[in-house]
Amino acid sequence: MQAPRLALLWSVSWAQVIVGGVTESSALFAIWDTAASLQVAHWNGRWVRSAQPPIRVRIDSLTPSTRYVYQVRLSTGKVVSGAFHTPPITPLRVAFLSCNQLDPKLKDQQALYRLLASYEPHLVVHLGDWGYPDTTEPNFPPSAHFFPEKWERLVRLYQARYEDPSLQPVFQSAPWVYLYDDHDYVADNTGRDYRAQYRTLKLPIGDYPFDPALRENALRAYRQFFPHYPLVDSTEGLFQRFRWGDVEFFLVDNRSARTATMRVFELGELGRYYFRPKPEYSLLGKLQREWLLQALASSTARWKVILSGVTYNRNLQLFITRVLSLPEQTLRLFAGLYKVPAIFIAGFIADTWAAYPADQDSLLSWCWQKGIRGVMVVSGDTHVGTLEDGTMGGLPELMTGGAGKTERRSYRLAKMLGISVFNRGGQGISQKHFRPAFGVVDFYPDSAVVRLVGVGRGVLAEMRLSASDRVIPPPLWPRLTTANLGLMFELRPVGSGQYRLRWRRPSEMPRRLLFRLYDAEGKVVWESPSAEAAYWKKQSTLSLPALPPGTYFLRAEAEGTYYGLRLYLP
């Protein structure tokens, strides 16, 4: 694929047009107007109308692997021009973003949009938290009145997205895929019909219900206002699947069927909280989980990409158990300037897949049992971008970072607790960069290049995956039980079987450790001597034996903990 170049910018005030639901032979146009003419393919300036915006038009009989240019004339006389591709495309370039605001004054966010457009993606995927409309509801708790109560607020939210002038170059250069996360579903840390409360001790920690009509409004607004792919069962969520050549995407709804988050915690003696999730607790709901498993098994695509609003990584669970095990259940954050109850932090992490191990484990074990290859996860929500190759989290994952809202809390928390679960770099790991970021993946038939890109810095982290890879084997499934920051290492090949070894946090090494190399079936094919930390701190090279070509997992291990990387041996 050619190096990125600046995309063509169109001379209009704002876009007001989103193209979505694109297949090999069709595309959906959504136009925020009540009357407009559309010129694309065999549609030669035909006028279309709707009593209320948006106008929705499905264009059929398109040709696969073709770039189409369109022109829309709005009722005001303004002309919107743009282009899109139909699949399949090889290589396929997809851009992923989340967590942006509807504020044209945010210069870094505008810079991110321009940078994303310069990569010329064939498809743009937004993983939620688009606009943060819930910030207009500052009185929770005790109030449980949120923005979807009033339909006109949902209308204004979608209208503001269509008319955002900063997003113009991205709207006009590629079709879009989108699904809400919590902030644009109902409110922060919400599930099916509740909001989690863990941020104040003035009210009991727990789950506060809201009117189910809010959920129905959120689902209805998405169906009515955004051009999407066919929905499996919109009463139980807005999950959908779609294919672009060798890549099939599985967009999950991690909000509207979710079990109440704070149920995973039990209050014990002396005010201590314990993490005790039950097997029936689910992020996806029974129907969606079964759909996802069967859809992955039936897919014939080389790549299977699970699109999730929140992080999958299985070892995030250690953040929950570790903070709850602290003697005083209180953490000093930001150089001890103030204290935070441990349940506040545990509740924050519980908003991810980590609070629902039954969902995580069923997905991982299903992919292993069925021999499903080429699976990866792309997620949003955390405002921090990182990469992980599957050795630490179970499935390879791109965490996109914040396109507008950014923060350092996750990085600071990981450092304070001594935990590292993202092994291929990113914000706060390989780069001290906390400005807006997004992900870009180039999918080839046999491999994928995954990049995290940041404003003002360019590529922050990069990893390569193979379409023939299975998920990590069962011997590598046990989660971390103790801190592992001192085991972080980097490898750089310098010769046949020779690697330059660099320890990231040698001062925090456990007392004794060793290296183990596992093959793709989980069998140990090489093991170093177990030695004291003092020995390993002096080592700058690592020699591996000659082995058959293939995928391997190298882990530095100590009692109850590990840190590892996926290796491709030629």
Summary of the structure (lengths in Angstrom):
residues: 570
radius of gyration: 23.8
end to end distance: 23.6
largest distance: 75.8
contacts: 1999
relative contact order: 0.10
helix: 23%
strand: 32%
